[in-house]
């Protein structure tokens, strides 16, 4: 009977603990071969908000092609900049001053810059124009076993998966690191990717850099599931262990 009680206690403790191999990131990073870094460019989609700035050697000539900037009492906030940006319509277009309706969906910011610059120059609208295009509402949602789950916006041209997890405060000790889900879109099709963060092979994969509107889901690991669904928190585990030991002592006294 004593052996049975001790076996049950050991099983409870074993199932309630996460092993080292389940926690450490990039455990085989030393085996990763050095490779050149590629910076992918994301395509613009409907409901994106763009900031488009046009310049010229004579600044006054570019004024008609720029949205006037209005500062609030607290300065120029990100929210205010978004309100003054170009919202991509459902048909994938924006309405640009003088040039009218422009097709931008499916293009990268660099391609849009080149397209507007070409139209301004070849159409005789502006001499030696330079154009800057930025995506203002890029966002990523990080859900599950992270410190601060939520949706985060970013203005960087490229954001990595570790950076996105960092925005959410990193995985908790109960996060399942060997099966993180990435929900993304590829050529108009939704795709679910399983990533093992304890390995390093995903660093050289197309999923090292996230795309705007990606969703990252971190499920709880076995220890968390067992403690939440079967045993309870650490206090309950200790209570159960204490009761079992007390019962065993009374029986075999």
DRENPA-3360 file (N, C-alpha, C; in nm, 2 decimals, always signed):
BEGIN
1 = XXXXXXXX = +0.08/-0.12/+0.00/+0.00/+0.00/+0.00/+0.09/+0.13/+0.00 ~ +0.19/+0.12/+0.08/+0.28/+0.24/+0.09/+0.34/+0.26/-0.05 ~ +0.38/+0.16/-0.12/+0.45/+0.17/-0.25/+0.35/+0.24/-0.35 ~ +0.22/+0.20/-0.33/+0.12/+0.25/-0.42/+0.10/+0.40/-0.40 ~ +0.10/+0.44/-0.27/+0.08/+0.58/-0.24/+0.20/+0.66/-0.29 ~ +0.32/+0.61/-0.26/+0.44/+0.68/-0.31/+0.45/+0.69/-0.46 ~ +0.40/+0.58/-0.53/+0.40/+0.58/-0.67/+0.31/+0.69/-0.73 ~ +0.19/+0.70/-0.66/+0.09/+0.80/-0.71/+0.15/+0.94/-0.69;
9 = XXXXXXXX = +0.22/+0.97/-0.57/+0.28/+1.10/-0.55/+0.38/+1.13/-0.65 ~ +0.47/+1.03/-0.68/+0.57/+1.06/-0.78/+0.52/+1.09/-0.91 ~ +0.41/+1.02/-0.95/+0.34/+1.04/-1.08/+0.28/+1.18/-1.09 ~ +0.22/+1.22/-0.97/+0.16/+1.36/-0.97/+0.27/+1.46/-0.99 ~ +0.38/+1.45/-0.92/+0.49/+1.55/-0.93/+0.55/+1.55/-1.06 ~ +0.57/+1.43/-1.12/+0.63/+1.42/-1.26/+0.54/+1.49/-1.36 ~ +0.41/+1.46/-1.35/+0.32/+1.52/-1.45/+0.30/+1.67/-1.43 ~ +0.34/+1.72/-1.31/+0.32/+1.86/-1.28/+0.44/+1.95/-1.31;
17 = XXXXXXXX = +0.55/+1.88/-1.36/+0.67/+1.96/-1.38/+0.71/+1.96/-1.53 ~ +0.76/+2.07/-1.57/+0.81/+2.08/-1.71/+0.96/+2.05/-1.72 ~ +1.00/+1.97/-1.81/+1.14/+1.93/-1.82/+1.22/+2.04/-1.89 ~ +1.35/+2.03/-1.88/+1.44/+2.13/-1.94/+1.43/+2.14/-2.09 ~ +1.41/+2.03/-2.15/+1.40/+2.02/-2.30/+1.27/+2.09/-2.35 ~ +1.17/+2.10/-2.26/+1.05/+2.17/-2.30/+1.05/+2.32/-2.28 ~ +1.15/+2.37/-2.22/+1.16/+2.51/-2.19/+1.26/+2.59/-2.27 ~ +1.38/+2.54/-2.29/+1.48/+2.61/-2.36/+1.46/+2.63/-2.50;
25 = XXXXXXXX = +1.48/+2.75/-2.55/+1.47/+2.79/-2.69/+1.60/+2.74/-2.77 ~ +1.58/+2.72/-2.90/+1.69/+2.70/-3.00/+1.80/+2.61/-2.94 ~ +1.76/+2.49/-2.90/+1.86/+2.41/-2.83/+1.97/+2.36/-2.92 ~ +1.95/+2.35/-3.05/+2.05/+2.31/-3.14/+2.10/+2.42/-3.23 ~ +2.10/+2.54/-3.17/+2.14/+2.66/-3.25/+2.28/+2.65/-3.30 ~ +2.37/+2.58/-3.23/+2.51/+2.57/-3.27/+2.53/+2.49/-3.40 ~ +2.43/+2.41/-3.44/+2.43/+2.33/-3.56/+2.37/+2.41/-3.68 ~ +2.32/+2.53/-3.66/+2.26/+2.60/-3.77/+2.37/+2.66/-3.85;
33 = XXXXXXXX = +2.36/+2.64/-3.98/+2.46/+2.69/-4.08/+2.44/+2.84/-4.10 ~ +2.55/+2.91/-4.12/+2.54/+3.06/-4.15/+2.48/+3.08/-4.29 ~ +2.38/+3.16/-4.30/+2.31/+3.19/-4.42/+2.29/+3.34/-4.44 ~ +2.28/+3.38/-4.56/+2.25/+3.52/-4.58/+2.11/+3.56/-4.54 ~ +2.09/+3.68/-4.49/+1.96/+3.72/-4.44/+1.88/+3.78/-4.55 ~ +1.76/+3.73/-4.57/+1.66/+3.78/-4.67/+1.55/+3.86/-4.59 ~ +1.52/+3.98/-4.64/+1.42/+4.06/-4.58/+1.30/+4.06/-4.68 ~ +1.20/+3.98/-4.65/+1.08/+3.97/-4.73/+0.99/+4.10/-4.72;
41 = XXXXXXXX = +0.93/+4.13/-4.83/+0.84/+4.24/-4.84/+0.69/+4.19/-4.84 ~ +0.61/+4.25/-4.76/+0.47/+4.20/-4.75/+0.39/+4.28/-4.85 ~ +0.29/+4.22/-4.91/+0.20/+4.28/-5.01/+0.09/+4.35/-4.94 ~ +0.05/+4.47/-4.99/-0.06/+4.55/-4.94/-0.19/+4.48/-4.96 ~ -0.28/+4.49/-4.87/-0.42/+4.43/-4.88/-0.53/+4.53/-4.84 ~ -0.65/+4.50/-4.88/-0.76/+4.59/-4.84/-0.76/+4.62/-4.69 ~ -0.80/+4.74/-4.65/-0.81/+4.78/-4.51/-0.68/+4.82/-4.46 ~ -0.57/+4.81/-4.53/-0.44/+4.86/-4.49/-0.45/+5.01/-4.50;
49 = XXXXXXXX = -0.37/+5.08/-4.41/-0.36/+5.22/-4.41/-0.22/+5.26/-4.45 ~ -0.20/+5.35/-4.55/-0.07/+5.38/-4.61/-0.04/+5.53/-4.58 ~ +0.08/+5.55/-4.55/+0.13/+5.69/-4.54/+0.22/+5.71/-4.67 ~ +0.18/+5.81/-4.75/+0.25/+5.84/-4.88/+0.30/+5.99/-4.87 ~ +0.43/+6.00/-4.88/+0.49/+6.14/-4.88/+0.56/+6.16/-5.01 ~ +0.53/+6.27/-5.08/+0.59/+6.31/-5.20/+0.68/+6.43/-5.18 ~ +0.80/+6.42/-5.24/+0.90/+6.53/-5.23/+0.95/+6.57/-5.37 ~ +1.02/+6.68/-5.38/+1.07/+6.73/-5.51/+1.18/+6.83/-5.48;
57 = XXXXXXXX = +1.27/+6.85/-5.58/+1.38/+6.95/-5.56/+1.32/+7.09/-5.52 ~ +1.21/+7.12/-5.57/+1.14/+7.25/-5.53/+1.02/+7.20/-5.44 ~ +1.04/+7.21/-5.31/+0.93/+7.15/-5.22/+0.79/+7.20/-5.24 ~ +0.78/+7.33/-5.28/+0.65/+7.39/-5.30/+0.57/+7.31/-5.41 ~ +0.64/+7.26/-5.51/+0.57/+7.20/-5.62/+0.51/+7.06/-5.58 ~ +0.55/+7.01/-5.46/+0.50/+6.88/-5.42/+0.38/+6.89/-5.32 ~ +0.35/+7.01/-5.28/+0.24/+7.03/-5.18/+0.11/+6.97/-5.23 ~ +0.07/+6.98/-5.35/-0.06/+6.93/-5.39/-0.07/+6.78/-5.38;
65 = XXXXXXXX = +0.04/+6.71/-5.37/+0.04/+6.56/-5.37/+0.06/+6.51/-5.22 ~ +0.05/+6.59/-5.12/+0.06/+6.55/-4.99/-0.06/+6.59/-4.91 ~ -0.10/+6.50/-4.82/-0.21/+6.53/-4.73/-0.16/+6.63/-4.62 ~ -0.23/+6.74/-4.60/-0.19/+6.83/-4.50/-0.19/+6.77/-4.36 ~ -0.08/+6.81/-4.28/-0.06/+6.75/-4.15/-0.12/+6.85/-4.04 ~ -0.21/+6.80/-3.96/-0.27/+6.88/-3.85/-0.22/+6.83/-3.72 ~ -0.16/+6.91/-3.64/-0.11/+6.87/-3.51/-0.21/+6.89/-3.40 ~ -0.23/+6.79/-3.31/-0.31/+6.81/-3.20/-0.24/+6.88/-3.09;
73 = XXXXXXXX = -0.31/+6.91/-2.98/-0.24/+6.98/-2.86/-0.13/+6.90/-2.80 ~ -0.14/+6.77/-2.82/-0.04/+6.68/-2.76/+0.07/+6.64/-2.86 ~ +0.06/+6.70/-2.98/+0.16/+6.66/-3.08/+0.10/+6.57/-3.19 ~ +0.19/+6.51/-3.26/+0.15/+6.42/-3.37/+0.15/+6.28/-3.32 ~ +0.03/+6.22/-3.29/+0.03/+6.08/-3.24/+0.02/+5.99/-3.36 ~ +0.04/+5.86/-3.33/+0.03/+5.75/-3.43/-0.11/+5.74/-3.48 ~ -0.21/+5.75/-3.39/-0.35/+5.74/-3.42/-0.39/+5.86/-3.52 ~ -0.34/+5.98/-3.50/-0.37/+6.09/-3.59/-0.31/+6.07/-3.72;
81 = XXXXXXXX = -0.19/+6.01/-3.73/-0.12/+5.98/-3.86/-0.20/+5.88/-3.93 ~ -0.25/+5.78/-3.87/-0.34/+5.68/-3.94/-0.46/+5.74/-3.99 ~ -0.52/+5.83/-3.92/-0.65/+5.90/-3.97/-0.62/+5.98/-4.09 ~ -0.50/+6.03/-4.11/-0.46/+6.11/-4.22/-0.40/+6.02/-4.34 ~ -0.40/+5.89/-4.32/-0.34/+5.80/-4.42/-0.44/+5.77/-4.52 ~ -0.39/+5.69/-4.62/-0.48/+5.64/-4.73/-0.53/+5.50/-4.70 ~ -0.66/+5.48/-4.68/-0.72/+5.35/-4.65/-0.74/+5.28/-4.78 ~ -0.69/+5.16/-4.79/-0.70/+5.08/-4.91/-0.84/+5.02/-4.91;
89 = XXXXXXXX = -0.92/+5.05/-5.02/-1.05/+5.01/-5.04/-1.06/+4.86/-5.06 ~ -1.19/+4.81/-5.06/-1.21/+4.67/-5.08/-1.17/+4.62/-5.22 ~ -1.17/+4.72/-5.31/-1.13/+4.68/-5.45/-0.98/+4.70/-5.47 ~ -0.91/+4.72/-5.36/-0.76/+4.73/-5.36/-0.70/+4.86/-5.41 ~ -0.78/+4.97/-5.41/-0.73/+5.09/-5.46/-0.73/+5.20/-5.36 ~ -0.66/+5.31/-5.39/-0.66/+5.43/-5.31/-0.69/+5.55/-5.40 ~ -0.74/+5.66/-5.35/-0.76/+5.78/-5.43/-0.65/+5.88/-5.40 ~ -0.56/+5.90/-5.50/-0.44/+5.98/-5.47/-0.46/+6.12/-5.54;
97 = XXXXXXXX = -0.42/+6.23/-5.47/-0.43/+6.36/-5.53/-0.38/+6.37/-5.68 ~ -0.46/+6.43/-5.76/-0.42/+6.46/-5.90/-0.42/+6.33/-5.98 ~ -0.36/+6.22/-5.94/-0.35/+6.10/-6.01/-0.48/+6.02/-6.01 ~ -0.56/+6.04/-5.91/-0.69/+5.97/-5.90/-0.67/+5.83/-5.84 ~ -0.75/+5.74/-5.89/-0.76/+5.60/-5.83/-0.63/+5.52/-5.88 ~ -0.57/+5.47/-5.78/-0.45/+5.38/-5.80/-0.46/+5.24/-5.75 ~ -0.42/+5.14/-5.82/-0.43/+5.01/-5.78/-0.31/+4.98/-5.69 ~ -0.33/+4.94/-5.56/-0.21/+4.91/-5.47/-0.22/+4.78/-5.41;
105 = XXXXXXXX = -0.33/+4.71/-5.41/-0.34/+4.58/-5.35/-0.25/+4.48/-5.42 ~ -0.18/+4.40/-5.34/-0.09/+4.30/-5.40/+0.05/+4.35/-5.43 ~ +0.07/+4.48/-5.41/+0.20/+4.54/-5.44/+0.27/+4.56/-5.30 ~ +0.40/+4.57/-5.31/+0.48/+4.60/-5.19/+0.49/+4.76/-5.18 ~ +0.53/+4.81/-5.07/+0.55/+4.95/-5.06/+0.65/+5.00/-5.16 ~ +0.76/+4.93/-5.18/+0.86/+4.97/-5.28/+0.80/+4.98/-5.42 ~ +0.71/+4.89/-5.45/+0.65/+4.89/-5.59/+0.55/+5.00/-5.60 ~ +0.48/+5.04/-5.49/+0.39/+5.15/-5.50/+0.47/+5.28/-5.51;
113 = XXXXXXXX = +0.58/+5.29/-5.44/+0.67/+5.41/-5.45/+0.71/+5.43/-5.60 ~ +0.76/+5.32/-5.66/+0.81/+5.33/-5.80/+0.69/+5.36/-5.89 ~ +0.58/+5.31/-5.87/+0.46/+5.33/-5.95/+0.42/+5.48/-5.95 ~ +0.40/+5.53/-5.83/+0.36/+5.67/-5.82/+0.47/+5.77/-5.87 ~ +0.59/+5.74/-5.84/+0.70/+5.82/-5.89/+0.70/+5.82/-6.05 ~ +0.68/+5.71/-6.11/+0.68/+5.70/-6.25/+0.56/+5.78/-6.31 ~ +0.44/+5.77/-6.25/+0.33/+5.84/-6.30/+0.35/+5.99/-6.29 ~ +0.40/+6.03/-6.18/+0.43/+6.18/-6.16/+0.53/+6.23/-6.26;
121 = XXXXXXXX = +0.63/+6.15/-6.28/+0.74/+6.20/-6.37/+0.70/+6.19/-6.52 ~ +0.65/+6.08/-6.56/+0.62/+6.06/-6.70/+0.49/+6.14/-6.74 ~ +0.41/+6.16/-6.65/+0.29/+6.24/-6.68/+0.31/+6.39/-6.67 ~ +0.43/+6.43/-6.64/+0.47/+6.57/-6.64/+0.41/+6.65/-6.52 ~ +0.37/+6.57/-6.42/+0.31/+6.64/-6.30/+0.41/+6.70/-6.21 ~ +0.53/+6.63/-6.20/+0.62/+6.68/-6.10/+0.76/+6.64/-6.15 ~ +0.86/+6.74/-6.13/+0.99/+6.72/-6.18/+1.08/+6.65/-6.07 ~ +1.14/+6.54/-6.11/+1.23/+6.46/-6.02/+1.16/+6.43/-5.89;
129 = XXXXXXXX = +1.05/+6.37/-5.89/+0.98/+6.34/-5.76/+1.05/+6.23/-5.69 ~ +1.04/+6.23/-5.55/+1.07/+6.11/-5.47/+0.96/+6.08/-5.38 ~ +0.93/+5.95/-5.37/+0.81/+5.91/-5.30/+0.84/+5.81/-5.19 ~ +0.78/+5.83/-5.07/+0.80/+5.73/-4.96/+0.66/+5.68/-4.92 ~ +0.66/+5.55/-4.91/+0.53/+5.48/-4.87/+0.56/+5.39/-4.75 ~ +0.47/+5.40/-4.65/+0.48/+5.32/-4.53/+0.35/+5.26/-4.49 ~ +0.35/+5.14/-4.44/+0.23/+5.08/-4.39/+0.21/+5.12/-4.24 ~ +0.10/+5.18/-4.21/+0.08/+5.24/-4.08/+0.01/+5.15/-3.98;
137 = XXXXXXXX = -0.07/+5.05/-4.02/-0.15/+4.97/-3.93/-0.11/+4.82/-3.94 ~ +0.02/+4.79/-3.96/+0.06/+4.65/-3.95/+0.04/+4.60/-3.81 ~ -0.02/+4.48/-3.79/-0.04/+4.43/-3.66/-0.03/+4.28/-3.65 ~ +0.00/+4.23/-3.53/+0.01/+4.09/-3.51/-0.06/+4.06/-3.38 ~ -0.13/+3.95/-3.38/-0.20/+3.90/-3.26/-0.13/+3.79/-3.19 ~ -0.10/+3.80/-3.06/-0.03/+3.69/-2.99/-0.12/+3.64/-2.88 ~ -0.16/+3.52/-2.89/-0.26/+3.47/-2.79/-0.21/+3.34/-2.72 ~ -0.27/+3.32/-2.60/-0.24/+3.20/-2.53/-0.15/+3.22/-2.41;
145 = XXXXXXXX = -0.05/+3.13/-2.39/+0.04/+3.13/-2.28/+0.16/+3.22/-2.30 ~ +0.12/+3.35/-2.31/+0.23/+3.46/-2.31/+0.19/+3.55/-2.19 ~ +0.29/+3.64/-2.16/+0.27/+3.72/-2.04/+0.16/+3.82/-2.07 ~ +0.16/+3.88/-2.19/+0.06/+3.99/-2.22/-0.01/+3.96/-2.35 ~ -0.10/+3.87/-2.36/-0.17/+3.84/-2.49/-0.24/+3.96/-2.54 ~ -0.25/+3.97/-2.67/-0.32/+4.09/-2.73/-0.28/+4.11/-2.87 ~ -0.33/+4.22/-2.93/-0.29/+4.26/-3.07/-0.20/+4.38/-3.06 ~ -0.09/+4.37/-3.13/+0.01/+4.47/-3.13/+0.04/+4.53/-3.27;
153 = XXXXXXXX = +0.05/+4.66/-3.28/+0.08/+4.72/-3.40/+0.23/+4.75/-3.41 ~ +0.28/+4.76/-3.53/+0.42/+4.79/-3.55/+0.44/+4.86/-3.68 ~ +0.54/+4.94/-3.68/+0.57/+5.02/-3.80/+0.70/+4.98/-3.87 ~ +0.77/+4.88/-3.82/+0.89/+4.83/-3.88/+0.85/+4.76/-4.02 ~ +0.95/+4.77/-4.11/+0.92/+4.70/-4.24/+0.92/+4.55/-4.22 ~ +1.00/+4.50/-4.13/+1.01/+4.36/-4.11/+1.01/+4.33/-3.96 ~ +0.93/+4.24/-3.91/+0.92/+4.20/-3.77/+0.94/+4.05/-3.76 ~ +1.03/+4.00/-3.67/+1.05/+3.86/-3.66/+0.96/+3.80/-3.56;
161 = XXXXXXXX = +0.95/+3.67/-3.57/+0.86/+3.60/-3.47/+0.91/+3.62/-3.33 ~ +1.04/+3.61/-3.30/+1.08/+3.64/-3.16/+1.05/+3.78/-3.11 ~ +1.06/+3.88/-3.21/+1.02/+4.01/-3.17/+0.87/+4.02/-3.14 ~ +0.79/+3.95/-3.22/+0.65/+3.95/-3.19/+0.61/+3.89/-3.05 ~ +0.68/+3.78/-3.02/+0.66/+3.72/-2.89/+0.71/+3.81/-2.78 ~ +0.82/+3.89/-2.81/+0.87/+3.98/-2.71/+0.77/+4.10/-2.68 ~ +0.70/+4.14/-2.79/+0.60/+4.24/-2.76/+0.49/+4.19/-2.66 ~ +0.47/+4.06/-2.66/+0.37/+4.01/-2.57/+0.43/+3.96/-2.44;
169 = XXXXXXXX = +0.56/+4.00/-2.42/+0.62/+3.97/-2.29/+0.68/+3.83/-2.28 ~ +0.69/+3.76/-2.39/+0.75/+3.62/-2.40/+0.65/+3.52/-2.35 ~ +0.68/+3.39/-2.38/+0.60/+3.28/-2.33/+0.62/+3.27/-2.18 ~ +0.51/+3.23/-2.12/+0.52/+3.19/-1.98/+0.59/+3.06/-1.96 ~ +0.62/+3.02/-1.84/+0.68/+2.90/-1.81/+0.60/+2.78/-1.86 ~ +0.46/+2.81/-1.87/+0.37/+2.70/-1.91/+0.34/+2.70/-2.06 ~ +0.41/+2.78/-2.14/+0.38/+2.78/-2.28/+0.45/+2.66/-2.35 ~ +0.37/+2.60/-2.44/+0.42/+2.49/-2.52/+0.52/+2.54/-2.63;
177 = XXXXXXXX = +0.65/+2.53/-2.61/+0.74/+2.58/-2.70/+0.77/+2.50/-2.82 ~ +0.74/+2.37/-2.81/+0.77/+2.28/-2.93/+0.65/+2.27/-3.03 ~ +0.55/+2.35/-3.01/+0.44/+2.35/-3.11/+0.36/+2.48/-3.10 ~ +0.43/+2.59/-3.14/+0.36/+2.72/-3.15/+0.29/+2.73/-3.28 ~ +0.17/+2.78/-3.28/+0.09/+2.79/-3.41/+0.10/+2.93/-3.47 ~ +0.13/+2.93/-3.60/+0.13/+3.06/-3.67/+0.02/+3.05/-3.78 ~ -0.07/+3.14/-3.77/-0.18/+3.15/-3.86/-0.15/+3.27/-3.96 ~ -0.13/+3.24/-4.08/-0.08/+3.34/-4.18/-0.16/+3.32/-4.31;
185 = XXXXXXXX = -0.13/+3.41/-4.40/-0.19/+3.40/-4.54/-0.09/+3.40/-4.64 ~ -0.10/+3.31/-4.74/-0.01/+3.30/-4.85/-0.09/+3.29/-4.98 ~ -0.07/+3.39/-5.06/-0.14/+3.40/-5.19/-0.29/+3.39/-5.17 ~ -0.34/+3.46/-5.08/-0.49/+3.46/-5.06/-0.54/+3.34/-4.99 ~ -0.46/+3.25/-4.94/-0.50/+3.13/-4.87/-0.45/+3.13/-4.73 ~ -0.54/+3.10/-4.63/-0.50/+3.09/-4.49/-0.43/+2.96/-4.47 ~ -0.32/+2.97/-4.39/-0.23/+2.86/-4.37/-0.20/+2.86/-4.22 ~ -0.20/+2.74/-4.16/-0.16/+2.72/-4.02/-0.03/+2.64/-4.02;
193 = XXXXXXXX = +0.07/+2.70/-3.95/+0.21/+2.64/-3.95/+0.24/+2.61/-3.80 ~ +0.30/+2.49/-3.78/+0.34/+2.45/-3.65/+0.49/+2.47/-3.64 ~ +0.54/+2.54/-3.54/+0.68/+2.57/-3.52/+0.73/+2.52/-3.39 ~ +0.85/+2.46/-3.39/+0.91/+2.41/-3.27/+1.02/+2.51/-3.23 ~ +0.99/+2.59/-3.13/+1.09/+2.69/-3.09/+1.21/+2.64/-3.01 ~ +1.20/+2.51/-2.97/+1.31/+2.45/-2.91/+1.42/+2.41/-3.00 ~ +1.39/+2.41/-3.13/+1.48/+2.38/-3.24/+1.52/+2.51/-3.31 ~ +1.62/+2.50/-3.40/+1.66/+2.63/-3.47/+1.63/+2.62/-3.62;
201 = XXXXXXXX = +1.58/+2.52/-3.67/+1.56/+2.51/-3.81/+1.46/+2.61/-3.87 ~ +1.37/+2.66/-3.78/+1.27/+2.75/-3.83/+1.33/+2.89/-3.85 ~ +1.45/+2.92/-3.80/+1.51/+3.05/-3.82/+1.54/+3.07/-3.96 ~ +1.57/+2.97/-4.04/+1.59/+2.98/-4.18/+1.47/+2.96/-4.27 ~ +1.35/+2.95/-4.21/+1.23/+2.92/-4.28/+1.16/+3.05/-4.32 ~ +1.07/+3.05/-4.41/+0.99/+3.17/-4.45/+0.91/+3.23/-4.33 ~ +0.90/+3.16/-4.22/+0.82/+3.20/-4.11/+0.90/+3.27/-4.00 ~ +1.02/+3.29/-4.02/+1.10/+3.37/-3.92/+1.05/+3.51/-3.91;
209 = XXXXXXXX = +1.02/+3.57/-4.03/+0.96/+3.70/-4.03/+0.81/+3.68/-4.05 ~ +0.73/+3.76/-3.96/+0.59/+3.75/-3.97/+0.54/+3.85/-4.07 ~ +0.41/+3.83/-4.11/+0.34/+3.92/-4.20/+0.24/+4.00/-4.12 ~ +0.20/+4.12/-4.17/+0.09/+4.19/-4.10/-0.03/+4.11/-4.10 ~ -0.10/+4.11/-3.98/-0.23/+4.04/-3.96/-0.20/+3.89/-3.92 ~ -0.08/+3.85/-3.90/-0.05/+3.71/-3.86/-0.11/+3.69/-3.72 ~ -0.14/+3.57/-3.68/-0.18/+3.54/-3.55/-0.09/+3.43/-3.49 ~ -0.04/+3.45/-3.37/+0.05/+3.35/-3.31/-0.02/+3.29/-3.19;
217 = XXXXXXXX = -0.03/+3.16/-3.18/-0.11/+3.10/-3.07/-0.01/+3.01/-2.99 ~ +0.00/+3.03/-2.86/+0.09/+2.95/-2.78/+0.00/+2.87/-2.68 ~ -0.01/+2.74/-2.71/-0.09/+2.65/-2.62/-0.02/+2.62/-2.49 ~ -0.10/+2.58/-2.39/-0.03/+2.54/-2.26/+0.04/+2.41/-2.28 ~ +0.14/+2.39/-2.20/+0.22/+2.26/-2.21/+0.15/+2.16/-2.12 ~ +0.20/+2.04/-2.12/+0.14/+1.92/-2.05/+0.12/+1.95/-1.90 ~ +0.23/+2.01/-1.84/+0.22/+2.04/-1.70/+0.11/+2.13/-1.67 ~ +0.09/+2.24/-1.75/-0.02/+2.33/-1.73/-0.16/+2.27/-1.75;
225 = XXXXXXXX = -0.17/+2.18/-1.85/-0.30/+2.12/-1.87/-0.33/+2.02/-1.76 ~ -0.23/+1.95/-1.71/-0.25/+1.85/-1.60/-0.29/+1.93/-1.47 ~ -0.22/+2.04/-1.45/-0.25/+2.11/-1.32/-0.39/+2.18/-1.33 ~ -0.42/+2.23/-1.45/-0.55/+2.30/-1.46/-0.67/+2.21/-1.47 ~ -0.65/+2.10/-1.54/-0.77/+2.01/-1.57/-0.78/+1.89/-1.48 ~ -0.68/+1.85/-1.41/-0.68/+1.73/-1.33/-0.65/+1.75/-1.18 ~ -0.54/+1.82/-1.16/-0.48/+1.83/-1.03/-0.51/+1.96/-0.96 ~ -0.49/+2.07/-1.03/-0.51/+2.20/-0.98/-0.37/+2.27/-0.96;
233 = XXXXXXXX = -0.37/+2.38/-0.89/-0.25/+2.45/-0.87/-0.16/+2.39/-0.77 ~ -0.04/+2.45/-0.75/+0.06/+2.39/-0.66/+0.01/+2.37/-0.52 ~ -0.08/+2.46/-0.47/-0.13/+2.45/-0.34/-0.22/+2.32/-0.32 ~ -0.30/+2.30/-0.43/-0.39/+2.18/-0.43/-0.30/+2.05/-0.43 ~ -0.20/+2.05/-0.51/-0.11/+1.94/-0.52/-0.05/+1.90/-0.38 ~ +0.00/+2.01/-0.31/+0.05/+1.98/-0.18/-0.05/+1.93/-0.08 ~ -0.18/+1.98/-0.10/-0.28/+1.94/-0.01/-0.32/+1.79/-0.03 ~ -0.32/+1.75/-0.16/-0.35/+1.61/-0.19/-0.24/+1.52/-0.14;
241 = XXXXXXXX = -0.12/+1.57/-0.16/+0.00/+1.49/-0.12/+0.00/+1.47/+0.04 ~ -0.04/+1.58/+0.10/-0.04/+1.58/+0.25/-0.15/+1.48/+0.30 ~ -0.27/+1.48/+0.23/-0.38/+1.39/+0.27/-0.34/+1.25/+0.25 ~ -0.27/+1.22/+0.13/-0.23/+1.08/+0.10/-0.13/+1.03/+0.20 ~ -0.04/+1.12/+0.24/+0.06/+1.08/+0.34/+0.00/+1.05/+0.47 ~ -0.09/+1.14/+0.51/-0.16/+1.13/+0.64/-0.24/+1.00/+0.65 ~ -0.31/+0.97/+0.54/-0.39/+0.85/+0.53/-0.30/+0.73/+0.54 ~ -0.19/+0.73/+0.47/-0.10/+0.62/+0.47/-0.04/+0.59/+0.61;
249 = XXXXX = -0.01/+0.70/+0.68/+0.05/+0.69/+0.82/-0.06/+0.63/+0.91 ~ -0.18/+0.67/+0.90/-0.29/+0.62/+0.99/-0.32/+0.47/+0.96 ~ -0.31/+0.44/+0.83/-0.34/+0.30/+0.79/-0.23/+0.20/+0.84 ~ -0.11/+0.25/+0.83/+0.00/+0.16/+0.86/+0.07/+0.18/+0.99 ~ +0.00/+0.27/+1.08/+0.06/+0.30/+1.21/+0.06/+0.17/+1.30;
% end
